[in-house]
């Protein structure tokens, strides 16, 4: 870039076939064409023939006539491809090839390689140097002599030699399978195709698809599609379900997959149909790579990727489909909807169900509810259960009837736990122990009780439990007499009220560790200010 080089991004449709004879090329100017052999986002396999067609001039890029002069080199990103598919460099002699041993073997973490064609080795010259890459240098002058062998002058510092030694075990494991890469490619493709077809066929009771699949060519040909299935889930009304929620439930089912954009922001933005303005809006809202902000204004910020390897089986596919059916597929209710609410709420509820004093605006189980979808279509459903989350990211509270306020269910997500000193909201992604904190609300007594598993005494005062953590009973704060604080949720600043030192000490004791935490309650104004 310092010498005037430029960068041009291209799509597959930008590639054109050249007509006529190839003009003479100059070897004084070098152009580098870089493309993935297989997309790590969708598994799309791109034509390996490009490795030969670009340097020979058989194909060009639209509006890039300058490619007709100069020497064209090809960098092939084969990291995703070679994990399950063969690559013959004698047929497709790319000048540079990147691979990932972690993707091939699952170990060692973060170890890969750059393969360099010998006739291109002298083109790789650095303007800097690190330990072990120079034959000589002068400390008082800008002078050094690089080592002559390409890998010696490019590998700065100490290489991960212990991980490199372990690679032979990975190759040995593949050898013990008794199958070549063609068999692995066929095996993994058949699993991915089965998963794709089964996911594609999942429908809610009203016919709306459960899965939104991000694939352009289907799974008709293993030469154009790898063993990757990428999708998001939606409910029966078409609203998207956040991938973070799906990921947490999948962990309970002992299913592991990747979520987010997978370090491939271009494919992610294109597949999800996100504009540059939307991406900038997500960043402004506080979204960063790897966080749990999976939905912003109903739009997904990433997706779910299921990848199959040589050790995967059809049982893995069946488990994935069973998980989605059990947790996200909405079945038509077998209970008929009556013309009016069905009976009264059950007052003899189990221990995990809280009762409450109610006024006029009350939501009760057994009632019919009219739901209006985004396309203004109304449908009547039966309300079977009511769950609310008084403390954000903690355990839920199950009720049979509950008051409805201006913002929805009364006191739903009214409180949250924040980290000190940043004031940022704590989530289960950072601290799984939050799911052990069980809230209970007493609307008559205006108190919130926080407990942990194992308590055996009545919840009337602060006392120690067999696990060493006290039960905490807090008054619901009178906002008019409390100081207003500022906290952050999803990158936005909101007005809150601190619940006091007793609550802070109790939560810090339950969560443990060196960090300290505070319990805060929403201020009635709930002002959200962009940071």
C-alpha positions in Angstrom: 0.0 0.0 0.0 2.9 2.4 0.7 4.1 2.0 -2.9 0.7 2.9 -4.4 -1.1 -0.4 -4.5 -4.9 -0.4 -4.4 -7.6 -2.9 -3.3 -10.7 -3.9 -5.3 -13.4 -6.2 -3.9 -15.2 -8.4 -6.4 -18.2 -10.7 -6.5 -18.5 -13.9 -8.6 -20.8 -12.1 -11.1 -18.0 -9.5 -11.7 -15.9 -12.2 -13.4 -16.0 -12.2 -17.2 -14.5 -14.4 -19.8 -11.9 -12.8 -22.1 -12.4 -12.8 -25.8 -9.5 -12.8 -28.2 -5.8 -13.3 -27.8 -4.1 -12.4 -24.5 -1.9 -9.3 -24.7 1.7 -9.6 -23.6 2.1 -9.2 -19.9 4.7 -7.3 -18.0 6.5 -9.0 -15.1 7.3 -5.7 -13.6 3.8 -5.2 -12.2 2.2 -7.9 -10.0 -1.5 -8.2 -9.3 -2.7 -10.5 -6.5 -6.1 -12.2 -6.8 -7.3 -13.6 -3.5 -10.4 -15.8 -3.1 -11.6 -18.6 -0.8 -11.8 -22.2 -2.1 -14.8 -22.6 0.1 -16.8 -20.0 2.0 -16.6 -20.6 5.8 -20.0 -18.8 6.1 -22.2 -20.9 3.8 -19.9 -23.7 2.5 -20.2 -22.4 -1.1 -17.3 -23.8 -3.1 -15.8 -21.5 -5.7 -14.3 -22.7 -9.0 -10.7 -23.9 -8.5 -10.2 -23.3 -12.2 -9.9 -19.6 -11.4 -6.4 -20.5 -10.1 -5.3 -21.1 -13.7 -7.7 -18.8 -15.6 -6.8 -15.5 -13.9 -3.0 -15.8 -14.5 -3.6 -17.0 -18.1 -6.0 -14.1 -18.8 -9.0 -16.3 -19.7 -11.0 -14.4 -17.1 -11.0 -10.8 -16.0 -12.9 -8.6 -13.6 -15.4 -6.0 -14.8 -14.1 -2.5 -15.0 -10.6 -3.7 -14.1 -8.9 -3.5 -17.5 -5.6 -2.9 -15.9 -5.5 -6.6 -15.0 -4.7 -7.3 -18.7 -1.2 -6.0 -18.1 1.1 -7.2 -15.4 1.7 -10.5 -13.8 -1.3 -12.0 -12.0 -0.7 -14.1 -8.9 -3.3 -16.1 -7.0 -3.7 -16.4 -3.2 -6.1 -19.4 -2.5 -7.6 -19.4 1.0 -8.1 -23.2 1.4 -8.6 -23.2 5.2 -12.3 -24.2 5.1 -12.0 -26.5 2.0 -9.2 -28.8 3.1 -10.8 -29.6 6.4 -13.1 -32.1 4.6 -12.2 -32.0 0.9 -9.1 -32.8 -1.2 -7.0 -30.2 -2.9 -4.5 -31.2 -5.6 -2.0 -28.4 -6.1 -0.5 -30.1 -9.1 -3.8 -29.5 -10.9 -4.4 -26.0 -9.4 -1.0 -24.5 -8.7 -1.9 -21.4 -6.8 1.1 -19.2 -6.0 0.1 -18.9 -2.3 -2.2 -21.2 -0.3 -3.4 -20.7 3.3 -4.6 -23.7 5.4 -5.7 -24.2 9.0 -4.6 -27.3 10.9 -7.1 -26.5 13.6 -9.9 -26.9 11.0 -8.4 -30.1 9.8 -7.8 -31.9 13.1 -9.5 -29.8 15.8 -6.0 -29.4 17.4 -3.7 -27.4 17.9 -5.7 -24.2 18.3 -4.8 -21.4 16.1 -2.1 -23.1 14.1 -2.0 -22.8 10.3 0.4 -22.5 7.4 1.1 -20.5 4.3 2.3 -22.5 1.3 4.4 -20.6 -1.1 5.4 -21.6 -4.6 9.2 -21.6 -4.9 9.1 -19.4 -8.0 7.3 -16.7 -5.9 9.3 -16.9 -2.8 11.6 -13.9 -3.6 8.6 -11.7 -4.1 7.8 -11.8 -0.3 10.0 -9.1 1.1 9.3 -7.4 4.4 10.1 -3.8 5.4 10.5 -4.8 9.0 12.0 -7.7 10.9 11.6 -9.7 14.1 13.7 -12.1 16.1 15.3 -14.9 14.2 14.6 -13.6 10.7 17.8 -11.6 10.0 21.3 -12.7 9.2 22.8 -9.3 10.4 21.7 -5.9 11.4 23.1 -2.5 12.6 21.4 -1.0 15.6 22.4 2.6 14.8 21.3 2.5 11.2 18.3 1.4 9.2 20.1 -1.7 7.8 19.6 -5.4 8.0 20.2 -8.5 5.9 17.3 -11.0 5.9 17.9 -14.7 6.0 17.8 -16.2 2.5 15.4 -19.1 3.1 11.8 -17.9 2.8 10.4 -19.5 6.0 13.3 -18.3 8.0 12.9 -14.6 7.0 9.1 -14.7 7.4 8.6 -16.5 10.7 9.2 -13.7 13.3 10.0 -14.8 16.8 9.7 -18.3 18.3 7.3 -20.5 16.4 4.9 -22.8 18.3 7.2 -25.8 18.0 5.3 -27.9 20.5 2.1 -27.5 18.5 3.9 -28.2 15.3 5.3 -31.4 16.7 1.7 -32.4 17.6 0.6 -32.2 13.9 1.9 -35.6 13.1 -0.7 -37.1 15.5 -3.4 -35.3 13.5 -2.2 -36.7 10.2 -1.8 -40.1 11.8 -5.5 -40.0 13.0 -6.6 -39.3 9.5 -4.5 -42.2 8.2 -6.0 -44.6 10.7 -9.5 -43.9 9.3 -8.7 -46.0 6.3 -10.4 -43.5 4.0 -9.1 -40.8 1.7 -10.3 -37.2 1.5 -12.7 -38.0 -1.3 -14.6 -40.3 1.1 -14.6 -37.7 3.8 -15.9 -35.1 1.4 -18.8 -37.5 0.3 -19.6 -38.5 3.9 -19.8 -34.9 5.3 -21.7 -33.6 2.3 -24.3 -36.3 2.7 -24.8 -35.3 6.3 -25.0 -31.6 5.5 -27.5 -32.3 2.7 -29.7 -34.3 5.0 -29.6 -31.6 7.7 -30.4 -28.9 5.0 -33.4 -30.8 3.7 -34.8 -31.6 7.1 -34.4 -28.0 8.3 -35.9 -26.7 5.1 -39.0 -28.9 5.7 -39.7 -27.7 9.3 -42.9 -25.7 9.4 -44.9 -24.1 12.2 -48.5 -25.0 12.7 -49.5 -22.1 10.4 -47.2 -23.2 7.6 -44.5 -20.6 8.2 -41.0 -22.0 7.9 -39.0 -22.5 11.1 -35.6 -21.9 9.4 -34.2 -19.1 7.2 -31.4 -20.8 5.2 -28.5 -18.9 3.7 -27.5 -20.9 0.6 -27.6 -19.9 -3.0 -27.1 -23.2 -4.8 -28.7 -25.7 -2.5 -27.0 -29.1 -1.9 -27.3 -30.7 -5.3 -23.5 -31.0 -6.0 -20.6 -31.7 -3.7 -18.3 -29.9 -6.1 -20.1 -26.6 -5.5 -21.2 -27.0 -1.8 -19.3 -28.0 1.3 -20.6 -29.6 4.6 -21.8 -26.3 6.1 -25.4 -25.4 6.9 -26.1 -21.8 7.8 -29.4 -20.5 9.1 -31.5 -18.5 11.5 -34.7 -19.5 13.2 -38.0 -17.6 13.2 -41.3 -18.0 15.1 -44.7 -18.7 13.6 -45.3 -14.9 13.0 -42.1 -14.5 11.1 -40.2 -12.7 13.8 -36.5 -13.8 14.0 -35.2 -15.7 17.1 -31.8 -14.5 18.4 -28.9 -16.9 17.7 -27.6 -16.3 21.2 -30.8 -17.8 22.7 -30.6 -20.8 20.4 -26.9 -21.3 21.3 -27.6 -21.4 25.0 -30.4 -23.9 24.7 -28.2 -26.0 22.3 -25.5 -26.2 25.0 -28.1 -27.8 27.3 -28.7 -30.4 24.6 -25.0 -30.9 24.3 -24.9 -29.5 20.8 -22.1 -27.3 19.7 -22.2 -25.0 16.7 -20.9 -21.5 15.9 -22.9 -18.3 16.0 -22.3 -14.8 14.8 -20.6 -13.7 11.6 -17.6 -16.2 11.8 -15.0 -13.5 10.9 -16.6 -13.2 7.5 -18.4 -9.9 7.6 -18.8 -9.6 3.8 -20.7 -12.9 3.4 -22.7 -12.2 6.6 -23.8 -8.8 5.5 -24.7 -10.1 2.0 -26.6 -13.1 3.2 -28.5 -11.2 5.9 -29.3 -8.4 3.5 -27.9 -5.7 5.8 -27.1 -2.3 4.5 -24.0 -0.3 5.4 -26.3 2.1 7.3 -27.7 -0.8 9.4 -24.2 -2.1 10.2 -23.2 1.4 11.4 -26.4 1.5 13.4 -25.5 -1.8 15.1 -22.0 -0.5 16.0 -23.6 2.7 17.4 -25.9 0.5 19.5 -22.9 -1.1 21.1 -22.7 -4.3 19.0 -19.2 -5.8 18.5 -18.0 -9.1 17.1 -18.5 -12.0 19.5 -21.1 -10.3 21.8 -24.6 -11.6 22.6 -26.5 -8.8 20.8 -28.1 -11.1 18.3 -31.1 -9.0 17.4 -31.3 -5.2 16.9 -34.7 -3.8 16.1 -35.8 -7.3 15.2 -32.9 -7.8 12.6 -30.3 -10.5 13.2 -26.7 -9.4 13.5 -25.4 -12.9 12.6 -26.5 -16.5 12.1 -26.1 -20.1 13.2 -23.5 -22.3 11.4 -23.5 -26.1 11.6 -20.3 -27.7 10.2 -19.8 -31.5 9.8 -16.5 -33.3 10.0 -15.3 -36.8 9.4 -16.4 -37.9 12.9 -19.9 -36.6 12.5 -22.8 -39.1 12.1 -26.5 -39.2 11.2 -27.2 -39.3 14.9 -25.8 -35.8 15.1 -28.2 -34.6 12.4 -31.2 -36.3 14.2 -30.2 -34.6 17.5 -30.0 -31.2 15.9 -33.5 -31.6 14.3 -35.0 -33.0 17.5 -33.6 -30.0 19.4 -35.2 -27.5 17.0 -38.5 -29.3 16.9 -38.6 -29.5 20.7 -37.6 -26.0 21.5 -38.6 -23.8 18.6 -41.2 -25.5 16.4 -44.7 -24.2 17.3 -47.4 -26.9 17.2 -51.1 -26.0 16.9 -52.7 -26.1 20.3 -54.9 -29.1 21.0 -57.0 -27.0 23.5 -60.0 -25.4 21.7 -60.3 -21.6 22.0 -63.5 -20.5 23.7 -65.3 -17.3 23.3 -64.2 -16.0 26.7 -61.4 -16.6 29.1 -61.3 -20.2 30.3 -62.0 -20.3 34.1 -60.0 -18.5 36.8 -56.4 -18.7 37.6 -55.3 -21.6 39.8 -54.6 -20.2 43.2 -53.2 -23.5 44.5 -50.1 -23.2 42.5 -46.8 -25.1 42.9 -43.9 -23.5 44.7 -42.4 -22.0 41.6 -45.6 -20.2 40.7 -46.2 -16.8 42.4 -49.6 -15.4 43.1 -50.3 -11.7 43.1 -52.9 -9.1 44.0 -54.3 -7.8 40.7 -56.2 -4.9 39.4 -58.2 -4.3 36.2 -55.3 -4.9 33.7 -54.4 -8.5 34.3 -53.1 -11.2 32.0 -54.2 -14.7 33.0 -53.4 -18.2 31.8 -56.2 -19.9 30.0 -57.3 -16.6 28.3 -57.5 -16.0 24.6 -55.2 -13.4 23.2 -55.3 -11.7 19.8 -51.9 -11.5 18.2 -51.2 -9.2 15.3 -48.3 -10.1 13.0 -46.0 -7.7 11.1 -48.3 -7.9 8.0 -51.3 -6.9 10.1 -52.9 -10.4 10.2 -54.6 -11.2 13.4 -54.8 -14.6 15.0 -56.3 -15.8 18.3 -54.1 -18.0 20.5 -54.5 -19.6 23.9 -52.2 -18.3 26.7 -50.9 -21.4 28.4 -48.1 -20.0 30.6 -46.7 -16.7 31.8 -43.0 -16.2 32.5 -41.4 -13.0 33.5 -37.8 -12.1 34.4 -37.7 -9.5 37.2 -33.9 -9.5 37.2 -32.4 -9.4 33.7 -30.4 -12.7 32.9 -31.5 -14.4 36.2 -34.0 -17.2 36.5 -37.6 -16.7 35.4 -40.7 -16.3 37.5 -43.7 -18.4 36.5 -47.1 -17.0 37.3 -50.7 -17.9 36.5 -51.8 -14.2 36.3 -50.0 -11.0 36.3 -50.7 -7.2 36.0 -49.8 -5.4 32.8 -48.2 -2.0 32.9 -47.3 0.6 30.3 -44.2 -1.3 29.3 -45.7 -4.8 29.4 -45.7 -7.3 32.2 -45.3 -5.4 35.5 -41.7 -5.4 36.8 -40.5 -7.6 33.9 -36.7 -6.9 33.6 -37.1 -4.1 36.1 -33.8 -5.0 37.8 -30.4 -5.9 36.5 -27.0 -6.7 37.8 -24.1 -4.4 36.7 -20.4 -4.8 37.0 -18.3 -2.4 39.0 -16.8 0.1 38.2 -18.0 0.1 34.6 -21.7 0.0 35.3 -22.3 -2.4 32.3 -25.0 -5.0 32.5 -23.9 -8.5 33.4 -25.3 -11.4 31.3 -25.3 -15.2 31.5 -22.8 -15.3 28.7 -20.2 -13.7 31.0 -21.5 -15.3 34.3 -23.5 -18.5 34.0 -24.2 -18.5 37.8 -26.8 -15.8 37.2 -29.3 -18.6 36.3 -29.1 -19.8 39.9 -30.5 -16.6 41.3 -34.3 -17.0 41.7 -36.5 -14.0 42.0 -39.9 -13.8 43.7 -42.2 -10.8 43.8 -44.7 -9.9 46.5 -46.8 -7.1 45.2 -48.8 -6.7 48.4 -45.7 -6.3 50.5 -43.8 -4.5 47.7 -40.7 -6.7 48.0 -38.4 -8.6 45.7 -36.9 -11.7 47.1 -33.7 -13.2 45.7 -32.8 -16.8 46.6 -30.4 -19.5 45.5 -31.0 -23.3 45.4 -31.0 -25.2 48.7 -32.9 -22.8 51.0 -35.2 -24.5 53.7 -36.4 -21.5 55.8 -39.3 -19.1 55.2 -38.3 -16.0 53.2 -39.0 -13.3 55.6 -35.6 -12.0 56.7 -32.0 -12.3 55.5 -30.6 -15.6 56.7 -27.9 -18.1 55.7 -28.7 -21.1 53.5 -27.0 -24.5 53.5 -25.0 -23.3 50.5 -23.7 -20.4 52.5 -25.7 -17.7 50.7 -28.4 -15.7 52.4 -31.8 -15.1 51.0 -32.3 -11.5 50.2 -35.6 -9.6 50.7 -35.6 -6.1 49.1 -38.2 -3.3 49.1 -39.5 -2.2 45.8 -37.9 1.3 45.7 -39.9 4.5 45.9 -38.4 6.3 42.9 -39.3 9.8 44.1 -36.8 9.6 47.0 -33.9 7.9 45.3 -30.8 9.2 43.5 -30.8 8.6 39.7 -27.7 6.8 38.3 -26.6 6.0 34.8 -26.0 2.5 33.5 -25.5 0.8 30.2 -27.6 -1.8 28.3 -26.7 -2.8 24.8 -24.5 0.3 24.4 -27.2 2.7 25.5 -27.2 4.8 28.7 -30.3 4.4 30.9 -31.5 6.0 34.1 -31.4 3.6 37.1 -31.6 3.5 40.9 -29.1 1.6 43.1 -30.7 -1.0 45.4 -28.1 -0.6 48.2 -25.0 -2.2 49.7 -26.9 -5.2 51.2 -28.0 -6.3 47.8 -24.5 -5.6 46.3 -22.8 -7.8 49.0 -25.4 -10.6 48.6 -25.0 -10.8 44.8 -21.2 -10.5 45.0 -21.2 -13.4 47.5 -23.4 -15.6 45.3 -21.4 -15.0 42.1 -18.0 -15.1 43.9 -14.7 -14.2 42.3 -12.7 -11.0 42.6 -15.3 -8.8 40.9 -17.9 -6.7 42.6 -21.5 -6.2 41.5 -24.5 -3.9 42.1 -28.2 -4.5 41.8 -30.0 -1.6 40.1 -33.7 -0.9 39.3 -35.1 1.0 36.3 -36.1 4.6 36.8 -39.7 5.2 35.7 -38.5 7.5 33.0 -36.3 4.8 31.4 -34.4 7.2 29.4 -32.1 5.5 26.8 -29.4 7.7 25.4 -27.1 6.5 22.6 -23.4 6.5 23.7 
